[in-house]
């Protein structure tokens, strides 16, 4: 499940795609690639990528998975069930989470879409007329009011905000 990124230079859309595609588009811009804001389309948050080098090819052996130890709370029957699994509790929980993520990948959460749109618009339109009204309309799932509030914004910002919000408006 690769993340999709969108790059803006000021009010102008530059590229949307996976990290490799966006990196290539920004490199192609050369010295014109200034004041670039890059957003993760799943979260709407700004991200940074290294434009200098592509990721090194994977070597042999087990990959570093970035595993983080955190505490979870389960009922005793859940712990009993996990203990009986042949792969162990951690591996079983990871597989359950992966399966749930894949099952939900085709159905974006309306709440996640609203939050992603909020983060994107805060960065790109937070100081523009109609921002507050657009955010209220977004969380009210009122597409028509959102479009009216965003009417005076640059087309690329308005279009990307609507695209991010679509799962919320169509739910």
N, C-alpha and C positions, 0 to 999 in steps of 0.2 A: 504494500500500500504506500506508494511514493506520494510525497506531498506535492501539491501544485502551488507554484509561486506566481505572483504578479508583480511586475516592476513598473513604477511610475517615475517620471522625471517632471517635477512640478505638477502641472495639471494634465500632463499627457501620459497616456498608456504607452508602455514600451514593449512589454512581452508578457505572455502567460505560458507556463509549461512547467516541466519538472526542472530540478536544479541545473542539470546539464544544459537544457535548452535555454533557460534564462541566462545562464553564465555566457553561453555562446552569443546570444543577442547583445548582451552588455559589452562583451569584448569587441564585437563587430562595430559598436558605436565609437570605439577608440576614445579619444579625448572628449568627445561629446557626452560621454557617460558621467555626468556630474549631477550632484544633488539627487541621486537616485534613492527612492524609497522602495523597499522590497517587502512584500507581504505574503505570509502563509495563508492561502485561501481557506484552509480548514478552520483556522483560529482568528483570522483577520489581524493578527499581531505582526509587527515589524520584525524582520529577521535579517541577518547578515550572512553572506556567503563569501568565500574566498574566491576572488576573480583570477588569482594568479595560477592556481594549480587545480587540476582535476583530482578527484580522490584516487589514491594509490590503489593498484589492483590488489585484490585480496590474496594473501599468502596462504600457505598450507597450515593445517591445524584448525583448532576450534576458534571461531570468531569471538572477539570480545563483544559481549552482548550488552554491556552497560547495565548489568543487573543491579537493582537497588533494593536493599533490605528495608522493609517497612512492616509495621505491625498491622494485622487484620484481626477482627473478632468474628468468630463463628460459633454456632451452637455445638454442643457436644456431638450430636448426630452427624453434623457436617465434618467434624474432625475425624470421627470414626469412619465415615465413608472415604475421606481422603486417605486415611491410613491404610485402607484396604486396596487402594489403587496400585497396580504393579509398577507404575512409573514414579511413584512418590508424590507427596503433597504439592511441592513447588512446581514440578513438571505438569501435573494435572491441572493446577490452577492456571498456569500460563496457557495451556492448551484451551481451557474453557474461555479465558479472556480473548485469545486469538479468534476462536470460533465465533464468539459474540461480536467482536469487532468486524469480522468478515460479513456476518449476517446483517449487521446494521450499516455496512458501507454503502449499500444501494439505497438506503432510506435515511437521508440526512435528518438529523434531529432539528425540528423547528427552533428549539431553544438554542442549540449550537449555532444555527444559521443567524439568529438574532444577535447572539453575542459576537460572532465573527464580523457581522456587518457593523455593529457598534464600535468594535476596536478599529476597523478600517476607517470608518467615517470620522471617528474622533481624531485620527491622525490627518486625514485628508480634507475634512470639511468642518472640523470643530469650530473654526472661526468664521464660517460662512453664514450668511443669512439663511434662516430656515433649518439650521442644524437641530436645534432643540425640538422643533415641531416634527422633523423627520424621525428623530429617535423615539418620540412619543408614539408616532404613527407605526413605527417598526414594531415596538413592543405591544401595540394594540392590534397588530397584524392587519393594518388598514393600508393596503397598497395604494389606493387612490390618494389618500392624504399624504402618504410618503412621497409619491410622485409630484404632488403640488408643492410640498415643502422643498423638494430638491430641484425644482424647475430651473432656478437660476444658476445652478452649479455647472462647472465644465462637463461636457458630455461623457468623457471617459470616467470621471469620478462617479457621476450619476449612474451610468450603465453598470459599472462594476459593483456599486452598492446594491443596485437592484438584483444583479446576478447572485451576489452573496445572500441576499434576503429571500430569494425565490422560494426555498423550502419552507420558510415561515409564512409567506403569503399564500402558498398553495396548500397548506395543511388544513 
